[in-house]
Amino acid sequence: MSTSDDALRLGAIGENLYRNIKTAMGHNIQGSLDPYDSDMDMTCDGMTVEVKTQQRFHTMNRFTIKDTQLRKCSKVDILVVIETPHKLSGDIARVFEYPIKTRMFSRQTQLIGGVWKYTLRPDDGNIIAEIGDLETLNLLRRYSNSYHDRFKLEESS
């Protein structure tokens, strides 16, 4: 399986995870019919939502957004970042919401491979869920394409 296939699967897992969490909280979620929608992934109670699933860039303590995704991530009412598990983040997954009124992107130095990315501070987001169950964590780890060290998949009991 290619890295791009893994990224697509990880994104789909993140969207499903967010949908399940918000639905359990009593919110009305409507997914975009087009999986490649250029405006949003879904709506939550009528507000547009974009979900990004990724590992924190630990050396900068930031989440990263590609130049090509900035317009989409800037325009939605709620930008969601699902942090995949890593030992430096306590080996749990977290779900952050960044409302449009408080969202601030920073442009940082070039990252791995000379790519410029916009960044978000985790502390600026609202944590709406922390996930620690092994099945979900292992699923997120399986498709994470980060170049940083990851724990091996743990066995579910």
Buried (B, 14 or more C-beta within 10 A) or exposed (E): EEEEEBBEBBBBBBBEBBBEBBEEEEEEBEBBEEEEBEEBBBBBEEBBBBBBBBBBBEEBEBBBBEEEBBEBBBBBBBBBBBBBBBEEBEBBBBBBBBEBEEBEBEEBEEBEEEEEBBBBBBEBBEEBBEBEEBEBBBBBBEBBBBEBEBEEEEEEE
